[in-house]
């Protein structure tokens, strides 16, 4: 038979194995480009898309890329770097090179990162230039989040946000005037100062959170933010993204494949030759060597043979829909390791060849081609959690149990009430991480898991004897009200606004009590659920102190600013967290003051810096700090990293003392007389 006919028959046969039409998934209407969208595609991608729809042949390898770009080698995963054109972005915030440390759309827990972060090489005071003609419309001062923020409205209609500034240049006088008239350190002012393109606009710093850097956003209005490259912003990113893992699941059956196996074209499937598989890909981008700041990607595309079955392009975000991040990026307990788990919303057939392509905001690409197999020879176990004390953890937004700890001597018993269902799960099941959902399929009556281990087996020198309480509910439920007990502690959870529709398996809540860092605390899973509200109440007869929540990556405890008092402590958030009761009766104290400098009106001025020391309840905002020289109120900045009060030297006498008054998050007050050191 003619080879052309054979090839056509083979192509028809391959496509016939596929179940239905694979439609592209839109996380939110304005966030990801639909096919042939002139507003969100670059000119070349739009032109190719129109050609493809009219029946003309278009190379998938080069689809959406510059015509001069070299092709991606889909077979061996070679990286591709796009050739910049004459009409590429031209706006540079600085007059010197600055590399990216965070990208647009990066995972920030319950929200996306809304701009680009540029490193300023641990230096403050880099001049930042106006991107176009326009006016400064607003200035804000805060010790957290954006720090000192400038909002600049250009003639194009876009609003440019410059965050973490050390100085607003000539506009500092307006800030200082507002501070002294209101006797508040944190202030916001409206202004109408005009600047021409290229004028010195503001100065970089480290106010708010993080080391010295510039956070740059481009806003279309009060809700929509765009990828700054679309507004002509130049970024330096010389490396293509990296694929760190692929997870495949069907219901509660899950398999995870490491990069070594993926590079050889093999990805594990948890079920043999069955349809309707789901997939997530762990990807990170880096801007340079050394690879010390993992970032997110702009585009993820998946092909089945030569048919595009999935694509997400992240060029637009909405503040009002930031919580939808969990439709795209699935939460994992190892969330502070390199990369995010990107959910591929396409039904996958097992007997097919797939290609994944990831592209960063500079146009650098990486591609991997693979097929599914029950087992990959070079596949080694991947890290599924980090800094996790108990065997209960969250992976891909679902609760998991680490039965691998059986090998270290931990014992697991399946229970329903006080009745034992399975005395030793380690003997009955494979010693490996397993979804709690799968365990409930094996033991449908199970309501809790009891686990024990001696001090040598736990790895932290503390013996374990605890239980994991479970609650399974229908995937269509929008609310849950669940009360249970861990020992003599009552725990109640009320969940509202639970998402429905995507995952057809039963949803499961799990909670356990564990011990670390001299604290007993309560672990709640799964993390990463999008919720209207999560209200948790702890009735602890042994400890009715205030509630604190644990940061995902910092591993620091933070005070719940809104909670009930008394025996039954309750607090509300929009996400599930680990929490504990902490007795913290002392207000923050002060360290030794020292002379340094600060930026005022774009010029370095002497400044006195006073360290602030606390273990748990910290400073809620800059207005919780009052500085007085005699009876005179003096403006002060609070630098939340590294926890220092910064006072302009010109406002202090050459010698003598002044007073600092503090109120922490828990309401503890303190007043200190500070001796002024010699300069």
N, C-alpha and C positions, 0 to 999 in steps of 0.2 A: 504493500500500500504506500502511496505517496507520503513522504515525511511531513509535508505541510499539513495534510489531512490528519495525520497522527498527532501532530502538535496541537491542532485545533480541538481534536477529540479529548486529548489529555487535559487541555485547559477547561473544556466544558465539564469533564468529569470532576476535576478538582473543585470547581465552583459549585457543582451540584452537591458535594459533601457538606457544604456550608449551610447552616440553618438560617434561612431568611436573609434579608438585607441588613448589612451592618451600618447603622446610621451613626453619624457623628454625634457625640454628646456635648451639650452646651451647659456648662456649670451654672452660668447665669446669662441672661440675654445679652448684656453689654460687655461681658468679660471675655468671651471666646469667639473667634471669628467663625461665621458660617462660610460655606463654600462660595467662592466668587463674591466676596464682600470687599468692595473697592475701598471702603473706609479703613478696614483693619488689615488688609493685605498690602504688601509692598507692590510696586508697579509690575515687577516681573512675575510675581506669584499670581496677581490678578489677570495678567495677560495670558499666562499659561492655563489658568483655570477656565477662562472663556474659550480658549482653543480646545481644551479637553471636552467641554460641554458641546462644542460644535462638531465633534468627531475627529478632530485633528490629533495626531500622535504627539504626546508630551512625555518626556522622560520623568518617571517618578523619582529617580535618583536626584534629579535637579529641580523637582517641583517646588516652587516657592522660593528658590534661591536666585542669586544674581546670575545673569547669563555668562559672565566671565568666571564664575566659581568652578573650581575643579570638582569632579564628580565624587560622591561618597562611595567608598568601596564597601558595599553591603556584605560581601562575603567574609572579609577578615576584620571588619570593625575598625578600619583605619580612620583617623581623624581628618576632618576637612576644615580649612580656614578660608573664609570668604574674602574675595578681593574687594577692597573698598573702592567706591566709585567717586567721581568728582562731586556728585550731589549728596554725598554722605553727610552726617551731622558735623557741625562746625563749632558749636558752643562749648567752650571749656571754662568751667567755673573759676579755675586758677590760671596763673601764668607759668605753672610748673606741672610736671607730670604727677598724677595721683592715681593709684590703683584702687580698684573696687574691693570693698570688704563685705558688702551685702548687696544683693540684687533686688530688683522689682519682683514682687510676688513671693518673696522668701517666707518660709513658715515661721510665724511668731506665736505659736501656741494656738490661740483662738482667733487669730487674724493674720492677714497677709502683711508683709512689709511693703509699704506704699511708695517707696522710692529707691534711689541708689545711695549707698554709703561710700564715700571716698575717704581713704586714709590720708591723714596729714602728717604721717611719720612721727607721731607722738608729739607734735608741735601745735601750739595755739597761735592764732593771730594771722593766718594766711588771708590776704585780701581776696574777696570773692567779687566777681564782676557781674554787672547787670546783663542778663541774657538778651534783652531787647529794650526799646524805649518803654517807659511805663512809670508807675507810681507805687511806692510803699503804702499799703493800705492798713496794715495792722502789725503791731509788735506785742509779743507775749513773753513774760518771764516766769519760769517755773523750775524747781530743782529736779523734776522728773520728766519722763516722756521726752518731749521735744526740747526741753531746756529753754534757752532763749531762742524764740522763733520769729522770723521775719516773713511776712506774706507780701509778695510783690506782684502787682497786677500789670501785665504787659499789654501793649497795644493790640496784640493778637487776641486778647480776651482770656488768655490762660493766666492762672495764678501760680506763681512759683513760690514754693515753701523752702526756706533755708533754716535748718534746725541745728541746735547744739552750738549756737554762736557764742563767741566770747565778748563781742562788742557789736553794736549796731552803727558804729561810726559816728557821724555827726548827729544821729538821732538819739544817742545816749542821753543827751540833755533832757529830752522829753520824758524818757523813762525815769530819770532821777527826779525830775520835778513832780511826776505823778507819785513816786514812792514817798517823798517827803510830805506832800500835801495829804496823802491818804494814810500815812504811817503804816504802809504795807510793803513787804518785800516782793511778793508776787503780784504783778500788775499786768493789765492789758490796756493798750492805747490804740485808738484809731488815728491815722495820720494820712497825709496827702502829699508826701514829699516826692518830687519828680526826679527821675534819673534818665540819662541817655545810655544807650547800649554801650557797654564797655566801661562805664563809670564804676569806681569802687563802691560797692553796695553795702557790704557787711564783712565781718571777720570771723573765721572759723574758730571753734573752741571745743570744749568738752562738757558744757553745761547739760544738765539732764542725765542721761544714762550712757555710759560707754567712755572709752578712751577718746582722745582728740580725733575728730572726724567731722565731715560734712554729710548731713542727710539732706538730699535734694528730692523734692516732689514736684510734679506738674499736675495741676488740678484744672479740670474743665469747668467745674462748678463746685458747689458745696458737697456733692456726693461722689462725682466721678473723678478718678485719677487715671492718668495714662502712663505708659512706659515712657520715661524721659527721652529715650532715643527718638521717639516719634516727634518730639519737639525740638530735635536738632542737638541733643546733648551728646558730647563725645565721651566714650568710656574706653578704658584700656583693659582688655581681657584677651589674653594671648593663648589660653588653653581651652580645648574642647571639653564638654561635660564628660563625666564618668558614670558608668552604670555599675552600681555596687551590689545589686541583687534583684531577683525576680521571685515573687510569691504567686503561687497558683492555688486556687481553692475551688471546691465544689461543696456548697453547704458548709458543714463543719469539718470537712476533710481539707487539710492544708499541707502544702509542700513549699519549701523555700530553697532557692538555688543560689550558690555563691558566684562571684565574678569569674573565677577560674573555669568553672563548668560552662558558664554562659559564653566565654570567649571561644570555647570549642564547639559552640552551636547546640548545646544540650541544656534543656530546662526540664526540671522534674514536675510531673503531674501526680496528684495524690490518688487519682482513680484511673484505671486503665481503659483507654479507648471510649470514654464517655463524653457526651456533649455538654454544652453549657458550662464551660469552665470560666472562672473569673481570674483576673490578674492585676497585680500592682507591681510597679517597677521602682526600685530605689535609685535615685539619680542625684548627683551633686555636680556643681560647676565650680571651678576655681579660676581666678583671674591671673595667677602667676605662680611661680615657684618661689619659696616653699609653699606648699598647699595648706595654708593655715586658716583659711576662711571659706568654708563650704557655702555655696550660694545655690539659688534655685535656677531653673531654666525658663526660657521663653516658650518653647514649643516641644510637644511630644506627639509623634506620629507613629502609627502602627499599620503595617501592610500584611495582608494574608496573600501569599504569592505576590502578584502585582496589583492587587486591589487594596486601595486605602480603606481601612475599616474604622479608623479612629484618629482624631486629631484634636488637640487642645492648643490654642495659641493665647498666651496671656499678655495682652497689651492694654487691657482696661480693667479697673477695679471699681467697686462701689463701697464707700464706708458703711452704708446701710446694709450691705450683704457680706460683710467680712466673715461672719460665722459660717458661710457656705464653704469655707476653706476645707472642711471635713468631707465635702463631696468629692474633692480632688486629692487632698493629701491625708492619707489615713494615719491615725496616731499610733505611735509605738513607744514602748517604755524606754527604748534606746533613742529617744527623740533628739538627744544632744550629740549623737554621733553623726558622721558625715552623711548628708543626703536626706531626701524626703521620699516617702512611699507614695507614688502617683498612681491613683486608681485608673485603670483602663476600662472605660464603660463600653465594652463590646463583648458579645457572646462569642466564645472561642471554641473552635472545633479541635479535637485532639490530633487528627491525622492531617496536619497541614504544616506548611513552612511559613514562618513569620519573620518580619523585619521590624525592629524598633529603631527610630531615629530621634535623637534629642539635639536641640539647638539652643545655644545661649543667646544673650542679647547683643553680642558682637557678630553673630552669624557663624561661630564655630560649631561644628557638628560631630556627632559620633553615631555610629550605626552598628547594630548587632543583628545577625541572622541566626535563627534557631528553630528546632523542632522539639516537641514534647516527648519525654521518655519516662518510664516508671522509675528509672534510676540513672543518675549520671556518675560515671566512674570517678571523676575528679572532684565530685561535690563533697565539701566538708561542711560541718554544721556552722551556721551563721550566728552571730551575736543577735539575740532577740530582745535583750534588755540590758540595762546598765544601772548601777547604784541601787539594785533591788534587793531588799533584805528578805522578804518572804518568798515562797514559791509561787505566789499568785502575782500575775502581771498582765499588762495589756499589750497586745500586738495586733496591728492593723485594726484598731478600734474594736477588738473583741477580747474578752477575758480568757486567759490561758493559765494552765497549771504546768509547772516545770517538774515533770516526773523523772527527769534526768538526775534529780537530787536523790533518787533512790540509791544510786551508786555510791553516794556519800553517807548512806546510813539513815536517811530520812524515811519515815514510814507514813503512808497515807491510807486512811480508812474512809470508805463511803458510808454515809449515815442518812437515815430519814428519821428525824426526831432523835430519840434515844436508841433507836434500833439500828444495828449494824447490817449493812447490805453487802459490803465487801470488806473483809477484815484487812487484807493487804493488797492494795491496788498495785504495788510494785511487782508482785508475783503474777498478777493477772494481766498487766499491760506492759507495753514496750517502754523502757526507760528513756523517754524523750518528751519535749514540750508537746502539749496537746490542748486543743480548745476545750473550754468548759462545756461548750455546746455538744461536742462529741462525747464527753463523759456522760452528759445527761441522756444521750441516745443509748449509751451502753447501760446506764443505771437510771432509768426514767423516774424512779421514786426518790432519788437522792435530793436532799435539801441542804446538806452540809458535807464538808470534807474535814476530817480531823487529821492533823499532822503533828508528828513528834520527832525529835532528834536530840541527841546529847550535844554538849558544848563543842566537842571535837568535830562533829558532823556538820554543824551549821556554818562554820567558817568564820564566825565573828566571836567565838568564845562564849556565847550565851545559848543555853539549851532552849529548845523550842517545844512548846506544848500549847497548840492553838487550834482554832477551827476557822473554816471559811464558810460563811453563810451565803446561800444562793437563792435567787429569786428569778424564775423564768416567766416571761410574759409574751403575749401575742405580738407579732411584728406590726400589727395595725393599731396597737394601743398608743394613744397620744399622751397618756398620763399614767403614773404609778404612785401608789401610796403604800409603802412597805415598812413594817416595823419588825425588828428582830433583836436578839440579845447575843452579845459576846461576853461570856462569863456573867458578871453581874451588871454589865453596862448595857443600857437600852439604846438602840440606834434606830432612828426613824428617818426615812428618805421620802421626799415628795418630788417627783419629776413631772414637769409639764412641758409641752411643746416638743415631745419626742419625735424625731423624723421617722417617716414611714416610706415604704415603697421600694427602696433599692435592694435591701437584703431580705430575702424571703425566709431565712431561718429564724428560729425563735431568738428573741433578745434575752440576755441574761445579765442581771446585776450580781455582783459579788463583793463581799466586804470581809476583812479580817483585821485582827489586832496584832501588831508586831512591835518590836523593840529595837531601837538603834539610837546612838548618840545620847544615851542616858534618858531617852524619852520613850514612853509608850505612845503609839499613835495608831490611827485607824486608816487602813488602805481601802479605797473605794475604786471599783472597776466596773465597766471599762471606761477608761478616759478617752476623750476625743468625741463624745457624743454631742451633737448640736441640740441644745435644750433651750426652752423658754426660760425656765428656772429650775435650779436644783436647791432645794431646802433640806438641810440636814440638821437633826436635833440629837444631841448626846446627853443622855441621863446617866451621869457617872457619879455614884455615891462616894467614890474614893477621891474624886477630883472634879470640882465644879468651877475650875478656873476658866478664864476666857479662851475662846477658840482661835487657833492659828492654822493657816494652810501652808502646804509645802510647795515651794517653787520647783518646776519641772527640771530645770537645768542648774539653777543656782544651789539647790538643796538647802536653801535658807527658809526659815519659818517667817510668815507674814501675818500680821494681826488682821482679823476680820473687823473692818471699820464699823459694820452694822451687824449687831448680834444681840440676842436677848441676854438678860442677866439672871442670876439665881441658879437653882439646882439644875434645871433643864436648859442647856445652852443650845440655841438655834442660830443658824446663819444661812444666807442665801447667796448663790452665785449662778452664773449661766453655764457652768461647766463642773464636772466632777473632779474633786481634788482629794489628796490625802490631808487629814486634819488631826489636830490633837488639842488637849487642854494644857496650857502653860501658865505656871505661876510666875509672874514677872511684876514685882512690886516697886522696882526702882526705876527712876527716870534716867535718861542718858546722862553720862558724865562727859567732862571735857579733858582732852589731852593738853600737851604743852604747846602754847602758841609760838609761831615762828613767822619771820618776815619772808615774803615772796613778792609776786607781782600779779597784776590783773590788767585786763584791757579796758580802757575807758576812752571813748571817742576815737578808737583805733590806735591809741597810744598806750604803751605799757606804763603802768603807775605802780608805786609801792602799795602792797596790800598785806594785812595781817591775816594769817590763816590759823584757825583754831580747830583741831581735830575733835570730832564727836564720837563717843564710844557707847555702844549698846549691844546687847546680845539678841534681843527679840524685838520688842516694840520700838520702832524708830521714829523719825521725824516725818509727820504726814505731809507738810508743805512748808514753803519758806516763811509763811506768816505765823508759824508756830515758834519762830525765833524772834526774840526782841533784844536789841542791843541798845544800851543807854550809856552815854557819857555824862555823868551827873544826871540832870533832868532832861537832857537832850536826846531825842530819838535819832538813831543812826541806821541807815540802810545797810542791809547785809544780804549776801547771797549764800544759799546752802548748796554745796556741791555734793550730790548724793553718792558720787563715786569720785574721790575716796572718803566721803563723809567728813566734809570740812565746812566750817563757816568762814566766809571770805568777806573782809571789811576793808574799805578803801582807807589807806594809810592817812590821807589828808584829813579824814574825819576824826582822827584820834589824837590826843595830846602826845607830846614827845615822851612823856613818862607818867607814871601813876597807874591807876586802875580804871576799869570800866565794868559794866554788868552785862551778863548774858542770861536771859531767861528762856527756858525751854518747856514745851508741852509735847509729850510723845503721843503716838497713836492711841495708846490705852488711856490717855488722859492724865498721866503722871506729870507733875510739875516740879521744876527745880530752878534755882537761881544761883549764879556763880559770879564772884568777883574775880576778874582776870587781870593779872599784872602785865603791863606792856613791856615786852623785852626790848633790849637795845637793838638798834638796827645794825 
